[in-house]
Amino acid sequence: MRAMVCEVQDARSGMSYRDLEIWKLARQVAIAVHRMTLQNLPKFEMFEEASQIRRSAKSISANIVEGYGRRRYKQEFIRFLVFAHASCDETIDHLEVLFETGSLKNEVLYRDLSARLDLLGRKLNVFIDSVERLHRTNRRDISDPGSRITHLAL
């Protein structure tokens, strides 16, 4: 039931935001950040920086989903992907503050999350560029309307 409710699909191509590599990576990062805040931070951070980093990390995948839902309108799609990228940068900043203040003491975890966020930011940049170059909203511009977004999924 949950999969049926959550899954947003393009009726022509069978595509879903769940097929996007950047969404998958963003979701994994959000879960890892959430776990880090609960398992590796002092209790006094729970309502401060921990709350902020959880929200910014979850905002990355949420903005990808919202942009995908508006993919028919190229500029709306791009706008939400840019929001996702901004949330990624915000998450990096919160992570750095936690580490530099000593609230996050696990350097291995810090470096892992930093690397994953850096990779996600780079992939978001590439995806935004590809949407700007390749996305078409006018059906007359493409030979197969069912493939409108398929080329952007990978």
VMD Tcl script that draws the C-alpha trace (Angstrom):
set ca {
  {0.00 0.00 0.00}
  {2.76 2.44 0.94}
  {4.52 1.96 -2.40}
  {1.28 2.66 -4.23}
  {0.66 5.85 -2.27}
  {4.23 7.15 -2.40}
  {5.20 6.31 -5.93}
  {4.77 9.06 -8.47}
  {5.00 7.72 -11.98}
  {5.11 9.19 -15.44}
  {2.16 7.47 -17.12}
  {3.86 7.20 -20.50}
  {7.30 5.93 -19.50}
  {6.65 4.19 -16.20}
  {9.36 6.39 -14.67}
  {9.29 7.41 -11.04}
  {11.44 9.77 -9.01}
  {12.49 6.56 -7.23}
  {14.38 5.62 -10.42}
  {16.63 8.67 -10.15}
  {20.13 7.91 -8.89}
  {20.32 11.33 -7.21}
  {17.11 10.69 -5.29}
  {18.42 7.31 -4.10}
  {21.68 8.88 -2.94}
  {19.87 11.81 -1.31}
  {17.60 9.41 0.56}
  {20.57 7.35 1.78}
  {22.31 10.51 2.97}
  {19.19 11.72 4.80}
  {18.88 8.41 6.63}
  {22.60 8.37 7.51}
  {22.44 11.94 8.82}
  {19.31 11.14 10.82}
  {21.01 8.14 12.43}
  {24.17 10.14 13.11}
  {22.21 12.80 14.99}
  {20.52 10.20 17.19}
  {23.54 7.98 17.82}
  {26.62 10.20 17.73}
  {25.70 13.61 19.08}
  {25.36 14.84 22.65}
  {21.80 15.29 23.92}
  {22.14 19.09 24.13}
  {22.44 19.20 20.32}
  {19.12 17.39 19.80}
  {17.09 20.60 19.46}
  {19.84 22.75 18.02}
  {22.22 21.73 15.26}
  {20.92 18.13 15.12}
  {17.44 19.34 14.27}
  {18.78 21.71 11.62}
  {20.96 19.12 9.89}
  {18.15 16.54 9.86}
  {15.80 19.03 8.19}
  {18.33 20.19 5.61}
  {19.34 16.60 4.74}
  {15.71 15.53 4.31}
  {15.03 18.64 2.24}
  {17.45 17.45 -0.45}
  {15.42 14.38 -1.42}
  {12.10 16.19 -0.83}
  {13.05 18.92 -3.30}
  {14.14 16.34 -5.88}
  {10.72 14.68 -5.53}
  {8.85 17.98 -5.77}
  {10.87 19.05 -8.80}
  {10.25 15.70 -10.46}
  {6.55 16.18 -9.84}
  {6.77 19.46 -11.76}
  {9.01 18.11 -14.53}
  {6.48 19.03 -17.18}
  {7.55 22.63 -16.57}
  {11.29 22.79 -17.20}
  {11.97 25.91 -15.13}
  {10.00 24.54 -12.15}
  {11.95 21.29 -12.36}
  {15.25 23.18 -12.39}
  {14.14 25.51 -9.59}
  {13.49 22.62 -7.20}
  {16.72 20.89 -8.20}
  {18.54 24.12 -7.32}
  {16.72 24.12 -3.96}
  {17.94 20.54 -3.46}
  {21.49 21.62 -4.21}
  {21.20 24.52 -1.75}
  {19.95 22.11 0.92}
  {22.93 19.87 0.21}
  {25.27 22.82 0.76}
  {23.41 23.72 3.96}
  {23.77 20.14 5.21}
  {27.51 20.25 4.54}
  {27.77 23.45 6.56}
  {25.86 21.97 9.52}
  {28.04 18.85 9.40}
  {31.21 20.96 9.44}
  {29.95 23.00 12.40}
  {29.14 19.83 14.34}
  {32.62 18.43 13.69}
  {34.54 21.66 14.26}
  {32.75 22.36 17.57}
  {33.48 18.83 18.79}
  {29.85 17.77 19.02}
  {30.54 15.14 16.35}
  {33.70 13.39 17.51}
  {33.69 10.45 15.09}
  {36.07 11.59 12.33}
  {35.48 8.51 10.18}
  {31.73 9.17 10.19}
  {32.30 12.87 9.49}
  {34.54 12.11 6.50}
  {32.11 9.50 5.15}
  {29.13 11.87 5.35}
  {31.21 14.71 3.88}
  {32.23 12.54 0.94}
  {28.67 11.39 0.32}
  {27.34 14.96 0.44}
  {30.12 16.14 -1.88}
  {29.27 13.37 -4.36}
  {25.57 14.23 -4.14}
  {26.30 17.91 -4.79}
  {28.37 17.06 -7.85}
  {25.69 14.69 -9.17}
  {23.03 17.35 -8.62}
  {25.11 19.82 -10.65}
  {25.40 17.34 -13.52}
  {21.69 16.53 -13.34}
  {20.71 20.22 -13.36}
  {22.97 20.78 -16.39}
  {21.42 17.83 -18.20}
  {17.89 19.03 -17.49}
  {18.83 22.49 -18.78}
  {20.32 21.01 -21.97}
  {18.10 18.03 -22.70}
  {14.70 18.49 -21.10}
  {11.97 19.33 -23.56}
  {8.50 20.41 -22.59}
  {7.04 20.75 -26.08}
  {5.84 17.41 -27.44}
  {6.61 18.50 -31.00}
  {10.32 18.71 -30.13}
  {10.72 15.00 -29.44}
  {10.19 12.01 -31.65}
  {8.96 9.73 -28.85}
  {6.98 11.58 -26.14}
  {7.28 8.53 -23.87}
  {11.03 9.03 -23.67}
  {10.75 12.64 -22.54}
  {12.41 12.13 -19.17}
  {13.86 8.63 -19.50}
  {17.24 9.91 -20.68}
  {17.60 11.98 -17.48}
  {17.05 9.13 -15.02}
  {20.59 7.76 -15.09}
}
mol new
graphics top color blue
foreach p $ca { graphics top sphere $p radius 0.5 }
foreach p [lrange $ca 0 end-1] q [lrange $ca 1 end] { graphics top cylinder $p $q radius 0.2 }
display resetview
